[in-house]
Amino acid sequence: MTVSARDLAVVTRFNGRLFWRDRTALSTSVALFLLLGTGMPLMMDRLGPGDQEFLVDMHLGVLATVLVISTFQQTAVTLSTRRDQLLLKRLRATGLGDRDILGGEIANLVLQSTALTVLVSVALYGLTSLPVPRDPLLYLFAVVAGALVLCLLGAAFTVIVPRSELAAPMAI
């Protein structure tokens, strides 16, 4: 069974629409990511301006923490909720394969996490004394790879989640 690029793109787009319409996901994932990701380094830059090494450490630490919280937890919650709503079964009834369905969901969450990371990083480059990475493509690759690994771990974690209501507390 192979993954069709067209089917993967359709499922990714569908899941993106569902993600941006879900107010709970937006408040926990997007708001947390943007507020904590920009707030802490921005505050630390205002308290101790000019210390670029500390600011880089703060940015990467907060980014890693927020990526773990939002990406891993959002994947576990989203897949558990979709399973409980029987949405995954309905997608299977359309003729899509399991790899297309899960791959589309994971691709959507990786894209969301990468876009939020880029947004936070660009905001901090403009608002603070944070230096731009020497190799931005390597930085982007690390972000995408990290988000992908966290999404795959979140998808594997859903196996032990009995109900969607328990997904967030169990992921924490």
GURO-254605 format. One record per atom (N, C-alpha, C): residue in three letters; atom name; x, y negated, z. Coordinates in Angstrom, 1 decimal, decimal comma. Atoms other than C-alpha are relative to their C-alpha. Last residue first. Layout:
N
REC   code   site        X        Y        Z
REC    ala     CA        X        Y        Z
...
***
This chain:
172
REC   code   site        X        Y        Z
REC    ile      N     -0,8      0,9     -0,9
REC    ile     CA      0,9    -16,2     30,1
REC    ile      C      0,9      0,9      0,9
REC    ala      N     -1,2      0,5      0,8
REC    ala     CA     -0,1    -13,7     27,4
REC    ala      C      0,9     -0,9      0,9
REC    met      N     -1,0     -1,1      0,1
REC    met     CA     -2,4    -11,9     29,9
REC    met      C      1,3     -0,4     -0,8
REC    pro      N     -0,7     -0,3     -1,3
REC    pro     CA     -4,1    -15,1     30,9
REC    pro      C      1,0      1,1     -0,1
REC    ala      N     -0,8      1,1     -0,5
REC    ala     CA     -4,7    -16,1     27,2
REC    ala      C      0,7      0,3      1,4
REC    ala      N     -1,2      0,2      0,9
REC    ala     CA     -5,8    -12,7     25,9
REC    ala      C      0,9     -1,1      0,6
REC    leu      N     -1,2     -0,3     -0,8
REC    leu     CA     -8,2    -11,9     28,8
REC    leu      C      1,3     -0,3     -0,8
REC    glu      N      0,0      0,9     -1,2
REC    glu     CA    -11,3    -13,6     27,3
REC    glu      C      1,3      0,2      0,8
REC    ser      N     -0,6      1,3      0,4
REC    ser     CA    -10,5    -11,8     23,9
REC    ser      C      0,1     -1,0      1,2
REC    arg      N      1,0      0,9      0,5
REC    arg     CA    -11,1     -8,4     25,4
REC    arg      C      0,7     -1,4     -0,2
REC    pro      N      1,3     -0,6      0,2
REC    pro     CA     -9,0     -5,3     26,0
REC    pro      C     -1,1     -0,9     -0,6
REC    val      N      1,0      0,9     -0,4
REC    val     CA     -5,5     -6,8     25,3
REC    val      C     -1,4      0,6     -0,2
REC    ile      N      0,3     -0,2     -1,4
REC    ile     CA     -3,0     -4,0     25,1
REC    ile      C     -1,0     -0,9      0,6
REC    val      N      0,4     -1,4     -0,2
REC    val     CA     -2,9     -3,8     21,3
REC    val      C     -0,4      0,2      1,5
REC    thr      N      1,4     -0,1     -0,1
REC    thr     CA     -2,9     -7,6     21,2
REC    thr      C     -0,5      1,4      0,1
REC    phe      N      0,5      0,1     -1,4
REC    phe     CA      0,8     -7,6     22,2
REC    phe      C     -1,6      0,2      0,0
REC    ala      N     -0,3     -1,2     -0,7
REC    ala     CA      1,9     -6,4     18,8
REC    ala      C     -0,6      0,0      1,4
REC    ala      N      0,8     -1,0      0,7
REC    ala     CA      0,3     -9,4     17,1
REC    ala      C      0,1      1,4      0,7
REC    gly      N      1,4      0,2     -0,5
REC    gly     CA      1,9    -11,7     19,7
REC    gly      C     -1,0      1,0     -0,7
REC    leu      N      0,1     -0,5     -1,4
REC    leu     CA      5,3    -10,1     19,1
REC    leu      C     -1,4     -0,2      0,5
REC    leu      N      0,0     -1,5      0,0
REC    leu     CA      4,8    -10,5     15,3
REC    leu      C     -0,1      0,5      1,4
REC    cys      N      1,3     -0,4      0,6
REC    cys     CA      3,8    -14,2     15,8
REC    cys      C     -0,1      1,6      0,0
REC    leu      N      1,0      0,2     -1,1
REC    leu     CA      6,8    -14,8     18,1
REC    leu      C     -1,3      0,4     -0,5
REC    val      N     -0,2     -1,0     -1,1
REC    val     CA      9,2    -13,2     15,5
REC    val      C     -1,1     -0,2      1,1
REC    leu      N      0,4     -1,3      0,6
REC    leu     CA      7,7    -15,3     12,7
REC    leu      C      0,1      1,1      1,1
REC    ala      N      1,4     -0,1      0,0
REC    ala     CA      7,9    -18,5     14,8
REC    ala      C     -0,5      1,3     -0,6
REC    gly      N      0,5     -0,1     -1,3
REC    gly     CA     11,5    -17,9     15,5
REC    gly      C     -1,5      0,1      0,1
REC    ala      N     -0,3     -1,4     -0,5
REC    ala     CA     12,3    -17,1     11,9
REC    ala      C     -0,5      0,1      1,4
REC    val      N      0,9     -0,9      0,7
REC    val     CA     10,5    -20,3     10,7
REC    val      C      0,3      1,4      0,5
REC    val      N      1,4      0,2     -0,4
REC    val     CA     12,3    -22,4     13,3
REC    val      C     -1,0      1,0     -0,6
REC    ala      N      0,1     -0,5     -1,4
REC    ala     CA     15,7    -20,9     12,6
REC    ala      C     -1,4     -0,2      0,6
REC    phe      N      0,0     -1,5      0,0
REC    phe     CA     15,2    -21,4      8,9
REC    phe      C     -0,1      0,6      1,4
REC    leu      N      1,3     -0,5      0,4
REC    leu     CA     14,3    -25,0      9,5
REC    leu      C     -0,1      1,5     -0,1
REC    tyr      N      0,9      0,3     -1,1
REC    tyr     CA     17,4    -25,6     11,5
REC    tyr      C     -1,4      0,4     -0,3
REC    leu      N     -0,2     -1,0     -1,0
REC    leu     CA     19,5    -23,9      8,8
REC    leu      C     -0,9     -0,2      1,2
REC    leu      N      0,5     -1,3      0,6
REC    leu     CA     17,9    -26,1      6,2
REC    leu      C      0,2      1,1      1,0
REC    pro      N      1,5     -0,1     -0,2
REC    pro     CA     18,5    -29,2      8,3
REC    pro      C     -0,6      1,2     -0,5
REC    asp      N      0,5     -0,8      1,0
REC    asp     CA     22,3    -28,6      8,5
REC    asp      C     -1,5      0,2      0,2
REC    arg      N     -1,0      0,0      1,1
REC    arg     CA     24,0    -31,3     10,5
REC    arg      C     -0,5      0,8     -1,2
REC    pro      N     -0,9     -1,2      0,1
REC    pro     CA     20,9    -31,7     12,6
REC    pro      C      0,9     -0,1     -1,2
REC    val      N      0,5     -1,0      0,9
REC    val     CA     19,5    -35,3     12,9
REC    val      C      1,0      1,2     -0,1
REC    pro      N     -0,7      0,0      1,3
REC    pro     CA     20,7    -37,1     16,0
REC    pro      C     -0,7      1,1     -0,9
REC    leu      N     -0,2     -1,4      0,4
REC    leu     CA     18,2    -37,8     18,8
REC    leu      C      0,7      0,0     -1,4
REC    ser      N     -1,4      0,0      0,5
REC    ser     CA     18,5    -41,5     19,7
REC    ser      C      0,4      1,4     -0,4
REC    thr      N     -1,1     -0,1     -1,0
REC    thr     CA     14,8    -41,7     20,1
REC    thr      C      1,3     -0,1     -0,7
REC    leu      N      0,3      0,7     -1,2
REC    leu     CA     11,6    -42,7     18,2
REC    leu      C      1,2      0,0      1,0
REC    gly      N      0,4      1,4      0,2
REC    gly     CA     12,5    -41,9     14,6
REC    gly      C     -0,1     -0,8      1,3
REC    tyr      N     -1,1      0,6      0,7
REC    tyr     CA     14,4    -38,6     15,2
REC    tyr      C     -0,3     -1,5     -0,2
REC    leu      N     -1,1      0,2     -1,0
REC    leu     CA     11,8    -37,7     17,9
REC    leu      C      1,2     -0,6     -0,7
REC    ala      N      0,4      1,1     -0,9
REC    ala     CA      8,9    -38,2     15,4
REC    ala      C      1,1     -0,3      1,0
REC    val      N      0,0      1,3      0,8
REC    val     CA     10,7    -36,1     12,8
REC    val      C     -0,4     -1,2      0,9
REC    ser      N     -1,4      0,3      0,2
REC    ser     CA     11,3    -33,3     15,4
REC    ser      C      0,1     -1,3     -0,8
REC    val      N     -0,6      0,4     -1,3
REC    val     CA      7,7    -33,3     16,6
REC    val      C      1,4     -0,4     -0,3
REC    leu      N      0,6      1,3     -0,4
REC    leu     CA      6,3    -33,2     13,0
REC    leu      C      0,6     -0,5      1,3
REC    val      N     -0,6      1,0      0,9
REC    val     CA      8,8    -30,5     11,9
REC    val      C     -0,6     -1,4      0,4
REC    thr      N     -1,4      0,2     -0,4
REC    thr     CA      7,8    -28,4     14,9
REC    thr      C      0,7     -1,1     -0,8
REC    leu      N      0,0      0,8     -1,2
REC    leu     CA      4,1    -28,9     14,2
REC    leu      C      1,4     -0,2      0,5
REC    ala      N      0,4      1,3      0,3
REC    ala     CA      4,6    -27,8     10,6
REC    ala      C      0,0     -0,9      1,3
REC    thr      N     -1,1      0,7      0,7
REC    thr     CA      6,6    -24,8     11,6
REC    thr      C     -0,4     -1,4     -0,3
REC    ser      N     -1,1      0,2     -1,0
REC    ser     CA      4,0    -23,7     14,2
REC    ser      C      1,2     -0,8     -0,7
REC    gln      N      0,5      1,0     -1,0
REC    gln     CA      1,1    -24,1     11,7
REC    gln      C      1,1     -0,4      1,0
REC    leu      N      0,0      1,3      0,7
REC    leu     CA      3,0    -22,3      8,9
REC    leu      C     -0,5     -1,1      1,0
REC    val      N     -1,4      0,4      0,3
REC    val     CA      3,9    -19,4     11,2
REC    val      C      0,0     -1,4     -0,6
REC    leu      N     -0,6      0,5     -1,3
REC    leu     CA      0,3    -19,3     12,4
REC    leu      C      1,4     -0,4     -0,1
REC    asn      N      0,7      1,2     -0,4
REC    asn     CA     -1,1    -19,1      8,8
REC    asn      C      0,6     -0,6      1,3
REC    ala      N     -0,5      1,0      0,9
REC    ala     CA      1,5    -16,5      7,8
REC    ala      C     -0,6     -1,4      0,4
REC    ile      N     -1,3      0,3     -0,5
REC    ile     CA      0,5    -14,4     10,8
REC    ile      C      0,7     -1,1     -0,8
REC    glu      N      0,1      0,6     -1,3
REC    glu     CA     -3,1    -14,5      9,9
REC    glu      C      1,3     -0,5      0,5
REC    gly      N      0,5      1,3      0,2
REC    gly     CA     -2,4    -13,8      6,2
REC    gly      C     -0,2     -0,8      1,3
REC    gly      N     -1,0      0,8      0,6
REC    gly     CA     -0,1    -10,9      7,1
REC    gly      C     -0,5     -1,4     -0,2
REC    leu      N     -0,9      0,4     -1,1
REC    leu     CA     -2,7     -9,4      9,4
REC    leu      C      1,1     -1,0     -0,5
REC    ile      N      0,8      0,7     -1,0
REC    ile     CA     -5,4     -9,5      6,6
REC    ile      C      1,0     -0,4      1,2
REC    asp      N      0,5      1,3      0,5
REC    asp     CA     -3,1     -8,6      3,8
REC    asp      C     -0,6     -0,8      1,0
REC    arg      N     -1,2      0,8      0,1
REC    arg     CA     -1,4     -5,8      5,7
REC    arg      C     -0,3     -1,4     -0,5
REC    asp      N     -0,4      0,5     -1,3
REC    asp     CA     -4,7     -4,4      6,7
REC    asp      C      1,2     -0,9      0,0
REC    gly      N     -0,8     -1,0     -0,8
REC    gly     CA     -5,8     -4,2      3,1
REC    gly      C      0,3     -0,6      1,4
REC    leu      N     -1,3      0,4     -0,3
REC    leu     CA     -8,5     -6,4      1,5
REC    leu      C      0,7      1,1      0,9
REC    gly      N     -1,0     -0,7      0,8
REC    gly     CA    -11,4     -4,6      0,0
REC    gly      C      1,4     -0,4      0,3
REC    thr      N     -0,2      0,7      1,3
REC    thr     CA    -14,0     -7,1      1,2
REC    thr      C      0,9      0,7     -0,9
REC    ala      N      1,1     -0,4      0,9
REC    ala     CA    -15,0     -4,6      4,0
REC    ala      C      0,0     -0,7     -1,4
REC    arg      N     -0,4     -1,3      0,6
REC    arg     CA    -11,6     -5,1      5,6
REC    arg      C     -1,1      0,4     -1,0
REC    leu      N     -1,1      0,2      1,0
REC    leu     CA    -12,4     -8,8      6,0
REC    leu      C      0,4      1,3     -0,6
REC    arg      N      0,6      0,6      1,2
REC    arg     CA    -15,6     -7,9      7,8
REC    arg      C      0,9     -0,2     -1,1
REC    lys      N      0,7     -1,1      0,7
REC    lys     CA    -13,7     -5,5     10,1
REC    lys      C     -0,7     -0,6     -1,2
REC    leu      N     -1,0     -0,9      0,7
REC    leu     CA    -11,2     -8,3     10,9
REC    leu      C     -0,7      1,1     -0,7
REC    leu      N     -0,5      0,7      1,2
REC    leu     CA    -14,1    -10,7     11,7
REC    leu      C      1,0      0,8     -0,8
REC    leu      N      0,1     -0,9      1,2
REC    leu     CA    -15,6     -8,3     14,1
REC    leu      C      0,3     -0,6     -1,3
REC    gln      N      1,0      0,6      0,8
REC    gln     CA    -16,0    -11,2     16,6
REC    gln      C     -0,3      0,9     -1,2
REC    asp      N      1,2     -0,1     -0,7
REC    asp     CA    -14,0     -9,1     19,1
REC    asp      C     -1,2     -0,6     -0,8
REC    arg      N      0,4     -1,4     -0,2
REC    arg     CA    -11,2     -8,5     16,6
REC    arg      C     -1,4      0,1      0,7
REC    arg      N      0,4     -0,5      1,3
REC    arg     CA    -11,1    -12,2     15,5
REC    arg      C     -0,4      1,5      0,1
REC    thr      N      1,3      0,6      0,3
REC    thr     CA    -10,9    -13,2     19,2
REC    thr      C     -0,6      0,5     -1,3
REC    ser      N      1,0     -0,7     -0,9
REC    ser     CA     -8,1    -10,7     19,9
REC    ser      C     -1,4     -0,6     -0,2
REC    leu      N      0,2     -1,4      0,5
REC    leu     CA     -6,2    -11,9     16,8
REC    leu      C     -1,0      0,7      0,9
REC    thr      N      0,7      0,1      1,3
REC    thr     CA     -6,6    -15,6     17,7
REC    thr      C     -0,3      1,4     -0,4
REC    val      N      1,4      0,4     -0,2
REC    val     CA     -5,8    -15,1     21,4
REC    val      C     -0,7      0,0     -1,3
REC    ala      N      0,7     -1,0     -0,8
REC    ala     CA     -2,6    -13,1     20,8
REC    ala      C     -1,5     -0,3      0,2
REC    thr      N      0,1     -1,2      0,8
REC    thr     CA     -1,4    -15,3     18,0
REC    thr      C     -0,8      1,0      0,8
REC    gln      N      1,1      0,3      1,0
REC    gln     CA     -2,2    -18,5     20,0
REC    gln      C     -0,2      1,3     -0,9
REC    gln      N      1,4      0,0     -0,6
REC    gln     CA     -0,3    -17,1     23,0
REC    gln      C     -1,1     -0,2     -1,1
REC    phe      N      0,3     -1,4     -0,5
REC    phe     CA      2,8    -16,2     21,0
REC    phe      C     -1,4      0,1      0,5
REC    thr      N      0,0     -1,0      1,1
REC    thr     CA      2,8    -19,4     18,9
REC    thr      C     -0,4      1,4      0,5
REC    ser      N      1,1      0,2      1,0
REC    ser     CA      1,7    -22,0     21,6
REC    ser      C      0,0      1,1     -1,1
REC    ile      N      1,4      0,1     -0,6
REC    ile     CA      3,6    -20,8     24,6
REC    ile      C     -1,0     -0,1     -1,1
REC    val      N      0,4     -1,3     -0,6
REC    val     CA      6,7    -19,5     22,8
REC    val      C     -1,4     -0,1      0,5
REC    leu      N      0,1     -1,0      1,0
REC    leu     CA      7,0    -22,5     20,5
REC    leu      C     -0,5      1,3      0,6
REC    val      N      1,3      0,3      0,6
REC    val     CA      6,4    -24,9     23,4
REC    val      C     -0,3      1,0     -1,1
REC    thr      N      1,0     -0,2     -1,0
REC    thr     CA      9,3    -23,4     25,4
REC    thr      C     -1,4     -0,1     -0,7
REC    ala      N      0,1     -1,4     -0,2
REC    ala     CA     11,6    -23,3     22,4
REC    ala      C     -1,1      0,4      0,9
REC    leu      N      0,5     -0,6      1,3
REC    leu     CA     10,8    -26,9     21,5
REC    leu      C     -0,1      1,5      0,1
REC    val      N      1,5      0,2      0,0
REC    val     CA     11,2    -28,0     25,1
REC    val      C     -0,6      0,6     -1,2
REC    gly      N      0,6     -0,8     -1,1
REC    gly     CA     14,6    -26,4     25,3
REC    gly      C     -1,5     -0,1      0,0
REC    leu      N      0,0     -1,5      0,4
REC    leu     CA     15,7    -27,6     21,8
REC    leu      C     -0,7      0,8      1,1
REC    his      N      0,9     -0,3      1,1
REC    his     CA     14,6    -31,2     22,6
REC    his      C     -0,1      1,5     -0,4
REC    met      N      1,4      0,2     -0,4
REC    met     CA     16,1    -31,3     26,0
REC    met      C     -0,9      0,4     -1,1
REC    asp      N      0,3     -1,1     -0,9
REC    asp     CA     19,5    -29,9     24,8
REC    asp      C     -1,5      0,0      0,5
REC    val      N      0,1     -1,2      0,9
REC    val     CA     19,5    -32,4     22,0
REC    val      C     -0,3      1,2      0,8
REC    leu      N      1,2      0,1      0,7
REC    leu     CA     18,7    -35,2     24,5
REC    leu      C     -0,2      1,2     -1,0
REC    phe      N      1,1     -0,3     -0,9
REC    phe     CA     21,4    -34,1     26,8
REC    phe      C     -1,3      0,0     -0,7
REC    glu      N     -0,2     -1,5     -0,2
REC    glu     CA     24,0    -34,1     24,0
REC    glu      C     -1,1      0,4      0,9
REC    gln      N      0,6     -0,8      1,1
REC    gln     CA     22,7    -37,5     22,8
REC    gln      C      0,1      1,5      0,3
REC    asp      N     -0,6     -1,3     -0,3
REC    asp     CA     23,2    -39,4     26,1
REC    asp      C     -0,6      1,0     -1,0
REC    gly      N     -1,4     -0,1      0,5
REC    gly     CA     22,6    -42,9     24,7
REC    gly      C      0,6      1,4      0,3
REC    pro      N     -0,3      0,2      1,5
REC    pro     CA     19,5    -43,8     26,7
REC    pro      C      1,5      0,2     -0,3
REC    gly      N     -1,4      0,0      0,1
REC    gly     CA     18,9    -42,2     30,2
REC    gly      C      0,4     -0,2     -1,5
REC    leu      N     -0,7      0,1     -1,4
REC    leu     CA     15,4    -42,9     31,4
REC    leu      C      1,5     -0,1     -0,1
REC    arg      N      0,2      1,3     -0,6
REC    arg     CA     14,0    -43,8     27,9
REC    arg      C      0,6     -0,2      1,4
REC    asp      N     -0,8      1,0      0,7
REC    asp     CA     15,6    -40,8     26,3
REC    asp      C     -0,2     -1,4      0,6
REC    met      N     -1,4     -0,1     -0,4
REC    met     CA     14,2    -38,6     29,0
REC    met      C      0,9     -0,9     -0,7
REC    met      N     -0,1      0,5     -1,4
REC    met     CA     10,7    -39,9     28,4
REC    met      C      1,5      0,1      0,5
REC    leu      N      0,1      1,4      0,1
REC    leu     CA     11,0    -39,3     24,7
REC    leu      C      0,2     -0,7      1,3
REC    pro      N     -1,3      0,6      0,5
REC    pro     CA     12,4    -35,8     25,2
REC    pro      C     -0,1     -1,5     -0,1
REC    met      N     -1,2     -0,3     -0,9
REC    met     CA      9,5    -34,9     27,5
REC    met      C      1,3     -0,6     -0,5
REC    gly      N      0,0      0,8     -1,2
REC    gly     CA      6,7    -36,6     25,5
REC    gly      C      1,2      0,2      0,9
REC    thr      N     -0,6      1,4      0,2
REC    thr     CA      7,5    -35,4     22,0
REC    thr      C      0,1     -0,7      1,4
REC    gly      N     -1,2      0,0      0,8
REC    gly     CA      7,2    -31,6     22,5
REC    gly      C      0,6     -1,4     -0,2
REC    leu      N     -1,2     -0,4     -0,8
REC    leu     CA      4,9    -31,9     25,5
REC    leu      C      1,2      0,0     -0,9
REC    leu      N     -0,2      0,8     -1,2
REC    leu     CA      2,3    -34,0     23,7
REC    leu      C      1,2      0,4      0,8
REC    leu      N     -0,3      1,4      0,3
REC    leu     CA      2,6    -32,5     20,2
REC    leu      C      0,3     -0,8      1,3
REC    phe      N     -1,2      0,0      0,8
REC    phe     CA      2,7    -28,8     21,2
REC    phe      C      0,5     -1,5     -0,2
REC    leu      N     -1,2     -0,4     -0,9
REC    leu     CA      0,2    -29,1     24,0
REC    leu      C      1,3     -0,2     -0,8
REC    ala      N     -0,2      1,1     -0,9
REC    ala     CA     -2,2    -31,0     21,6
REC    ala      C      1,2      0,3      1,0
REC    val      N     -0,5      1,2      0,7
REC    val     CA     -1,7    -28,5     18,8
REC    val      C      0,3     -1,1      1,0
REC    ser      N     -1,2     -0,2      0,8
REC    ser     CA     -2,0    -25,2     20,7
REC    ser      C      0,6     -1,3     -0,5
REC    thr      N     -1,1     -0,7     -0,7
REC    thr     CA     -4,3    -25,7     23,6
REC    thr      C      1,3      0,1     -0,8
REC    ser      N     -0,4      0,6     -1,3
REC    ser     CA     -6,5    -28,5     22,3
REC    ser      C      1,1      0,7      0,7
REC    leu      N     -0,6      1,3      0,2
REC    leu     CA     -6,5    -27,4     18,7
REC    leu      C      0,4     -0,6      1,3
REC    ala      N     -1,4     -0,2      0,5
REC    ala     CA     -7,1    -23,7     19,6
REC    ala      C      0,7     -1,4     -0,2
REC    thr      N     -0,8     -0,5     -1,1
REC    thr     CA    -10,1    -24,7     21,8
REC    thr      C      1,5      0,2     -0,5
REC    arg      N     -0,4      1,1     -0,9
REC    arg     CA    -11,5    -27,0     19,1
REC    arg      C      0,9      0,5      1,1
REC    asp      N      0,1     -0,5     -1,3
REC    asp     CA    -11,5    -24,2     16,4
REC    asp      C      0,5     -1,1      1,0
REC    arg      N      1,4      0,2     -0,5
REC    arg     CA    -12,2    -25,9     13,1
REC    arg      C     -0,2      0,4      1,4
REC    trp      N      0,2      1,4     -0,2
REC    trp     CA     -8,4    -26,2     12,3
REC    trp      C     -1,5     -0,4      0,4
REC    phe      N     -0,9      0,6     -1,1
REC    phe     CA     -7,8    -22,6     13,0
REC    phe      C     -0,3     -1,4      0,2
REC    leu      N      0,5     -0,4     -1,3
REC    leu     CA    -10,8    -21,3     10,9
REC    leu      C      0,8     -0,6      1,2
REC    arg      N      1,3      0,7     -0,2
REC    arg     CA     -9,7    -23,3      7,9
REC    arg      C     -0,6      0,3      1,4
REC    gly      N     -0,3      1,4     -0,3
REC    gly     CA     -6,1    -22,0      8,3
REC    gly      C     -1,3     -0,9      0,2
REC    asn      N     -0,3      0,1     -1,5
REC    asn     CA     -7,5    -18,5      8,6
REC    asn      C      0,4     -1,4      0,4
REC    phe      N      1,3     -0,2     -0,8
REC    phe     CA     -9,2    -18,9      5,2
REC    phe      C      0,3     -0,1      1,5
REC    arg      N      0,8      1,3      0,2
REC    arg     CA     -6,0    -20,4      3,6
REC    arg      C     -1,3      0,1      0,8
REC    thr      N     -0,7      1,0     -0,8
REC    thr     CA     -3,9    -17,5      5,0
REC    thr      C     -0,8     -1,3     -0,1
REC    val      N      0,2     -0,2     -1,4
REC    val     CA     -6,4    -15,0      3,8
REC    val      C      0,7     -1,0      0,8
REC    val      N      1,4      0,2     -0,3
REC    val     CA     -6,4    -16,4      0,3
REC    val      C     -0,3      0,1      1,5
REC    ala      N      0,3      1,4      0,0
REC    ala     CA     -2,6    -16,7      0,2
REC    ala      C     -1,4     -0,3      0,3
REC    leu      N     -0,6      0,6     -1,2
REC    leu     CA     -2,2    -13,1      1,3
REC    leu      C     -0,2     -1,5      0,1
REC    asp      N      0,9     -0,4     -1,2
REC    asp     CA     -4,7    -11,9     -1,3
REC    asp      C      0,6     -0,6      1,3
REC    arg      N      1,3      0,7      0,1
REC    arg     CA     -2,8    -13,8     -4,0
REC    arg      C     -0,9      0,3      1,1
REC    ala      N     -0,2      1,5     -0,3
REC    ala     CA      0,6    -12,6     -2,9
REC    ala      C     -1,2     -0,8      0,0
REC    ser      N      0,2      0,9      1,2
REC    ser     CA     -0,6     -9,0     -2,9
REC    ser      C      0,2     -1,4      0,4
REC    val      N      0,6      1,2     -0,3
REC    val     CA      0,8     -6,8     -0,1
REC    val      C     -0,1     -0,9     -1,3
REC    thr      N     -0,9      1,2      0,1
REC    thr     CA      1,6     -3,3     -1,1
REC    thr      C     -0,9     -1,2      0,4
REC    met      N      0,8      1,2      0,0
REC    met     CA      0,0      0,0      0,0
REC    met      C      0,9     -1,2      0,0
***
